[in-house]
């Protein structure tokens, strides 16, 4: 009987200690929450610089210290080394499928690599890059 009580106490202690470490979001919760006033989630790109993106075929997904998404032909993923609203790409990879979208996708991915700030105002996400602002609307978690 004493060993059962000791085992239960040891299990409770381990559970308490495990809860002290950094917590990962529960599966499916990565796109929920905020950081620096910027809501995590998925955004559809509607504008880039002075051009509209009427096809709505590019996305940005923001999560804690990470981002991902797709252009018309390729997907990308990366690490944000800064705390939002600041943005600093420390690592970014993307697929390399041929794309006939008149250079939009290449300019879009290049702008993300050089982005340095993100704003959220009036329900619109704006990614500031020296190559032009990327404007996006929230479309999901």
N, C-alpha and C positions, 0 to 999 in steps of 0.2 A: 504494500500500500504506500509506503514511504517513497519508493522509487517512482511510482506513478505520479505522486505529488511533485517530486523533484523534476521529472520529465516535463510535466505541465508548466512548472515554474520556469524551467530552462527555455521551453518553447515560447512562453510569453516574453521573456527577457530578449530573446533573439528577435522576435517580432517587433518589440519596442525599439531595439537598436537599428533594425533595418529601416524603420520609418524615419530615422534621423537623417539619412542620406538624401541626396538630391532626388527629386521625384520626376519621373518621366510622365508626360501626359498619357492618359488612358488611350488605348487604340481608338481612333476615330475622333479624338478631342484635339488633335494637333492644330486644327484650323480655328480653334475657339480661344477667346481671350484677347488681351491687348498688351502692347508694350509701347511706352512713350506716346500714348494716345493713338497709336496705329492699330486697327483691328487686324488680327490674324485672319487668314482665309484666302479664298480664291477670287481673283479679279480678272475680268476680260478687258483687254486693251481696246480702247475706242479712239485713241489719238496718239500720235507720235510726232513731236515737233509741230510743224504747221500742217501736217497731213492727217486726215481722218483714216480710220481703219474700218471701213464699212463691212468688211467680210467677218470681223470679230473672230478671227482665227488665231489669236495670240493670247496667252494667259500668263498671269503671275500668281503664284501661291506663296503667301508669307506664313512662316511658322517661327517658333522661337529659334533664333540664331541660324535660320536656314530659309532658302527660297527655292522654288522650282516652277516649272511651267512648260509651255510649248509655244513654238511659232507655227507658221503654216505647215512646215515640213519636219521639224525637229523638236525634240524635247531637251530640256536643260535642268540642271540642279546645281546648287551652290551653297556656300557658307557665308553668312553675314557676320563679320568679325566685330561689328559695332552694335551698340544698343539702339534700337529704333527710338526716335526718328532718324538718327544717323544711319548711314548705310555704307559698308565697306566690304567689297567682295574679296575674300581671302582665298577662295578656291571656287572654280566654276567649270563644269564639264557639260558638253552637249553632244548629241548624236550628229552625224555628218551625212545626212541624206541629201541628195541633190535637190535644189529648190528653184523653181522658176518664178518666184514672186518679186521680180524686178529689184532685187537687192534689199527689200524691206526686212527680211529675216536677219540678214547679216548686220544691217544697221541697228536693228532692235537688240540683238544679242550683244553687240559691241557697246551700245548705250547702257545696258544693264551692267556690264563689267566696269564701266566708268562712273556709275551712279554714286552719289555721295549723300543723298538725303531723300526721305520720303515724307510726304504731307498727306493728311487726311482732312478734307474740308468739304462740307456740303454733300457728303455721301460719295465723294470722288477721291480716288487715290492718285497722287501725282508723284512720280519717281523723277527726281532731279538728276540730270546728267549733262555734262558739257556738250553732248551731242544732241540735246533736245529733251524736253519733258515727255515722259510717257504718262498718258492719262488713262485710267482704268476704272471700271465700275465693278462693285462687288457682285459676285454671282454665286457664291457658296462658301461653305466652311472649308 
